[in-house]
Amino acid sequence: MTAAPVLSIIIVSWNVRDLVLACLDSIHADSGRPPLEIIVVDNASEDGTAAAVVARYPAVRVLANMDNVGFPRANNQALRHARGRHVLFLNPDTEVGAGTLGACVRELDVNPDIGVVGCRLQSAEGSIQYEGARNLYRFRHLLYEMMYLHMLFPNNRVFGDHRIGAWDHLGERDVEAVSGAFMMVPRHVAEQVGGLPEDLFMYHEDLSFCLRIQRLGLRVRYLGGVHTVHHWAQSSRRSTARLGLLEVECKHRFIAEADGRAWAAAARALIGLRAVLRMAIGTVGILVPQRWKAPYPRVFDIGLYWLQLKWSLRPASVAVHLPRASALAREPQRMGAWSA
């Protein structure tokens, strides 16, 4: 067994082979990277991801799941094998910028009161993704979304509050949450909170994770001076599941965790009311030319809002439309340098 690395990088993939390889290329291209190990968990991809990773980078450890166990559970599979002092939960559709890994490791090493570090996320064209540093999701954000105020006024201090839209995201500061696309944590802290919450298949697990770490009395730190390119939602675009329905369930559960059952009950009622209003908007949209609707497919998706209304009345009635991790997931195949 070799000496424990400074950093363990965990990447969970699902049918994004080329993006995973590009992500690994970016890590290995960083000459200033700290001593690290990489663990890729492949969630039953059908595009040969696991074999391609081992072929290009034999030293990368690969857990090839026989079932799609969901994003949080797959990350936690790798966490149990991680040996680094720190752990980086990294999306497969990212390319890490030069110096980013080292800067985040140093931030954790110098400041033991920091529990999570994130960096600036940007598109391949260079535009900043404000999800990289956010406030926790609250009932008020659901209310703003109901009236599309977060879209109409994204940089407003009030209506853009969830993504801290009034800030350019270029500096360094403590925030309430960073994005799960790039989330570095001391390993003992990740283990102390039990890893990522597994009660949901995907979505908002990063918010819950950051909230639980803050409740330990630790800070969440954002470094806007270093960056990672994020190609954004590449796996979810390949999914046929009703992710817009899963998203509202996740928001409801997070509000319950952050604010309590009373606010969660109010949120569920508001989700139902919002669905009715959006169904009305979608119905009116029948008269709108398609070229005007094309950039906003969710706004006019009547079927989605009908499911959200049914969920608000009786969640079990739409359970068939929600992706779930298999309770009887088969043992994954280990590939790569597990004996290193």
C-alpha positions in Angstrom: 0.0 0.0 0.0 1.4 3.4 -1.0 1.4 6.4 1.3 -1.9 8.1 1.7 -2.4 11.0 -0.8 -3.2 14.5 0.2 -6.4 14.6 -2.0 -8.9 12.0 -3.1 -10.9 13.0 -6.1 -14.3 11.3 -6.5 -16.1 11.4 -9.9 -19.5 9.8 -10.5 -20.4 9.2 -14.1 -23.4 8.1 -16.2 -23.1 7.9 -20.0 -20.6 10.8 -20.3 -17.5 8.9 -21.4 -15.9 11.7 -23.4 -16.5 14.3 -20.7 -15.1 12.0 -18.0 -11.9 11.5 -20.0 -11.6 15.3 -20.6 -12.1 15.8 -16.9 -9.3 13.4 -16.1 -7.1 15.0 -18.8 -7.5 18.4 -17.1 -6.5 17.0 -13.7 -3.4 15.3 -15.1 -2.5 18.5 -17.0 -2.1 20.5 -13.8 1.6 20.2 -13.0 1.1 21.8 -9.6 -1.6 19.3 -8.4 -1.1 17.9 -4.9 -0.4 14.2 -4.5 -3.8 12.6 -5.2 -5.8 9.5 -6.0 -8.8 9.4 -8.3 -11.8 7.2 -7.8 -14.4 7.1 -10.6 -17.8 5.5 -9.8 -19.6 4.6 -13.0 -23.4 4.2 -12.6 -24.1 1.5 -15.1 -23.2 3.5 -18.2 -23.9 2.0 -21.5 -21.2 3.9 -23.4 -18.1 2.1 -22.2 -17.0 4.7 -19.7 -15.4 2.4 -17.1 -13.3 0.5 -19.7 -12.3 3.8 -21.4 -11.1 5.3 -18.1 -9.0 2.3 -17.2 -7.5 2.1 -20.7 -6.4 5.8 -20.7 -5.5 6.1 -17.0 -4.7 2.6 -15.5 -3.9 4.2 -12.1 -7.4 5.5 -11.7 -9.6 3.4 -9.4 -12.9 2.5 -11.0 -16.0 1.2 -9.3 -18.3 0.0 -12.1 -21.8 -0.3 -10.7 -24.1 -2.9 -12.2 -27.1 -0.6 -11.3 -27.6 3.2 -11.3 -27.6 3.8 -7.6 -28.0 7.6 -7.8 -25.5 10.4 -7.5 -25.2 10.7 -3.6 -24.9 7.0 -2.9 -22.3 6.5 -5.7 -20.2 9.4 -4.2 -20.4 7.7 -0.8 -19.3 4.4 -2.2 -16.0 6.1 -3.2 -15.8 8.0 0.0 -15.5 4.7 1.9 -12.4 3.9 -0.2 -10.8 7.4 -0.1 -7.5 7.7 1.6 -6.7 11.4 1.1 -6.6 14.0 3.9 -9.2 15.9 1.8 -11.9 14.7 -0.6 -13.0 16.5 -3.8 -16.5 15.7 -5.0 -16.2 16.5 -8.7 -18.7 16.4 -11.5 -17.7 14.4 -14.6 -18.7 17.3 -16.9 -15.9 19.6 -15.5 -12.4 20.6 -16.5 -10.3 21.7 -13.5 -8.3 24.9 -14.1 -4.6 25.0 -13.5 -3.8 25.7 -9.8 -7.3 25.2 -8.6 -6.7 22.0 -6.7 -3.6 23.3 -5.0 -5.3 26.6 -4.0 -8.3 24.7 -2.4 -6.1 22.3 -0.6 -4.1 25.1 0.9 -7.3 26.9 2.0 -8.4 23.8 4.0 -4.9 23.2 5.4 -4.5 26.8 6.7 -8.0 27.2 8.0 -9.2 24.3 10.1 -12.5 26.1 10.7 -13.4 25.7 7.0 -15.5 22.6 6.3 -16.1 23.1 2.5 -14.3 24.9 -0.3 -15.6 25.6 -3.7 -14.3 27.5 -6.7 -15.5 29.7 -9.5 -17.5 27.7 -12.1 -17.7 28.9 -15.6 -18.8 27.8 -19.0 -16.4 26.9 -21.8 -16.9 30.4 -23.2 -16.0 31.9 -19.8 -19.3 33.1 -18.5 -19.6 32.7 -14.7 -22.1 30.2 -13.4 -23.6 31.7 -10.2 -24.6 28.3 -8.8 -20.9 28.0 -7.8 -21.7 30.1 -4.6 -25.2 30.3 -3.3 -27.4 30.9 -0.4 -29.3 27.9 0.9 -32.7 27.4 -0.7 -35.6 28.8 1.4 -39.3 29.2 1.2 -38.9 32.7 -0.1 -37.0 31.5 -3.1 -39.9 29.2 -4.0 -42.2 32.2 -3.8 -40.0 34.2 -6.1 -39.9 31.3 -8.6 -43.6 31.1 -8.6 -43.8 34.5 -10.3 -40.6 34.0 -12.3 -39.0 36.9 -10.4 -35.7 35.1 -10.2 -35.6 34.9 -14.0 -36.8 38.5 -14.6 -34.5 40.0 -12.1 -31.6 37.6 -11.7 -29.1 40.2 -10.4 -31.5 41.8 -7.9 -30.4 41.6 -4.3 -33.8 40.2 -3.2 -35.1 38.2 -6.1 -31.7 36.9 -7.1 -30.9 36.0 -3.5 -30.5 32.2 -4.0 -27.6 32.6 -6.4 -26.4 35.8 -4.8 -27.1 37.5 -8.1 -26.0 41.0 -7.0 -22.4 39.8 -6.6 -20.0 39.1 -9.5 -18.6 35.9 -7.9 -15.1 37.0 -8.6 -13.8 37.4 -5.1 -13.4 35.2 -2.0 -15.9 35.0 0.7 -17.8 32.8 3.1 -21.1 31.6 1.6 -24.0 29.3 2.7 -23.4 26.7 -0.1 -21.2 25.9 -3.0 -22.0 23.7 -6.0 -21.6 19.9 -5.9 -19.9 20.2 -9.2 -16.7 21.1 -7.3 -16.9 20.6 -3.5 -13.7 19.9 -1.5 -14.0 18.8 2.1 -11.6 17.4 4.8 -12.3 13.7 4.7 -13.0 13.5 8.4 -15.7 16.1 8.1 -17.3 14.3 5.1 -17.3 11.1 7.2 -18.6 12.9 10.3 -21.8 14.1 8.5 -22.2 10.7 6.9 -21.2 11.7 3.3 -23.8 13.1 0.9 -27.4 12.5 1.9 -28.7 9.4 0.2 -32.4 9.8 0.6 -32.7 11.4 -2.8 -31.5 10.1 -6.2 -29.9 13.5 -7.2 -30.4 17.3 -6.8 -29.8 19.6 -3.8 -27.7 17.0 -2.0 -24.9 19.6 -2.1 -27.1 22.1 -0.2 -28.0 19.6 2.5 -24.3 18.6 2.7 -23.2 22.2 3.2 -26.0 22.8 5.7 -25.0 19.8 7.8 -21.4 20.9 7.8 -22.3 24.4 8.9 -24.3 22.9 11.8 -20.9 21.5 12.9 -19.8 25.1 13.4 -17.6 25.1 10.2 -17.5 27.6 7.4 -18.2 27.2 3.7 -15.6 29.1 1.6 -15.7 30.2 -2.0 -12.6 31.0 -4.0 -13.4 33.1 -7.0 -9.8 33.5 -8.0 -9.5 30.0 -9.3 -11.8 28.2 -11.6 -13.3 25.0 -13.1 -15.0 24.8 -16.4 -18.5 23.2 -16.0 -20.3 22.0 -19.1 -23.5 21.8 -17.1 -26.1 19.1 -16.8 -24.7 16.8 -19.4 -25.8 13.5 -17.7 -29.3 14.8 -16.8 -29.9 15.8 -20.5 -29.6 12.1 -21.3 -32.2 11.1 -18.8 -35.8 10.3 -19.7 -37.0 10.7 -16.1 -39.1 13.7 -15.1 -36.3 15.6 -13.5 -38.5 18.7 -13.1 -40.7 16.6 -10.8 -37.7 15.3 -8.9 -36.5 18.9 -8.4 -39.6 20.0 -6.6 -39.5 17.0 -4.3 -35.9 17.8 -3.5 -36.7 21.5 -2.8 -39.5 20.5 -0.5 -37.3 18.1 1.4 -34.5 20.6 1.8 -36.9 23.3 3.1 -38.1 20.7 5.6 -34.5 20.1 6.7 -33.5 23.7 6.8 -36.6 25.4 8.2 -38.8 22.7 9.6 -42.1 20.9 8.9 -44.3 23.9 9.0 -42.5 25.7 6.3 -42.3 22.5 4.3 -46.1 22.1 4.5 -46.4 25.7 3.2 -43.9 24.9 0.5 -45.9 21.9 -0.7 -49.1 24.0 -0.9 -47.2 26.7 -2.8 -45.8 24.1 -5.2 -49.4 23.0 -6.0 -50.5 26.6 -6.5 -47.5 27.4 -8.7 -48.3 24.3 -10.8 -51.8 25.6 -11.4 -50.6 29.0 -12.5 -47.9 27.6 -14.7 -50.4 25.2 -16.3 -52.5 28.3 -17.1 -49.4 30.0 -18.6 -48.7 26.8 -20.6 -52.2 26.7 -21.9 -52.0 30.3 -23.1 -48.7 29.4 -24.7 -50.5 27.3 -27.3 -51.2 30.6 -29.0 -47.5 31.7 -28.9 -45.3 31.0 -31.9 -42.9 28.1 -31.4 -39.9 30.2 -32.1 -40.7 32.3 -29.0 -41.3 29.3 -26.8 -38.2 27.3 -27.8 -35.7 29.0 -25.4 -38.1 28.2 -22.4 -39.3 24.6 -22.8 -40.0 24.2 -19.1 -42.2 27.3 -19.0 -44.7 25.7 -21.4 -44.5 22.1 -20.3 -48.1 21.5 -19.2 -47.5 17.8 -18.6 -44.7 18.6 -16.1 -46.9 21.0 -14.0 -49.8 18.5 -14.0 -47.5 16.0 -12.4 -46.2 18.6 -9.9 -49.8 19.4 -9.0 -50.5 15.7 -8.4 -47.4 15.5 -6.3 -48.5 18.4 -4.1 -51.7 16.6 -3.4 -50.5 13.0 -3.1 -46.7 12.4 -3.7 -47.2 8.6 -4.0 -49.4 9.1 -7.1 -46.5 10.2 -9.2 -43.7 8.0 -7.6 -43.5 6.0 -10.8 -42.1 9.1 -12.6 -39.3 9.6 -10.1 -35.9 7.9 -10.5 -34.9 5.9 -7.4 -31.8 4.1 -6.4 -32.2 0.3 -6.3 -32.5 -1.0 -2.8 -30.9 -4.2 -3.9 -28.0 -2.8 -5.9 -25.5 -5.5 -7.1 -21.9 -5.5 -6.0 -19.8 -3.2 -8.3 -16.9 -4.4 -10.3 -13.6 -2.9 -9.2 -11.3 -1.9 -12.1 -8.0 0.0 -12.2 -5.2 0.2 -9.5 -7.1 -1.1 -6.4 -4.0 -2.9 -5.2 -1.9 0.3 -5.3 
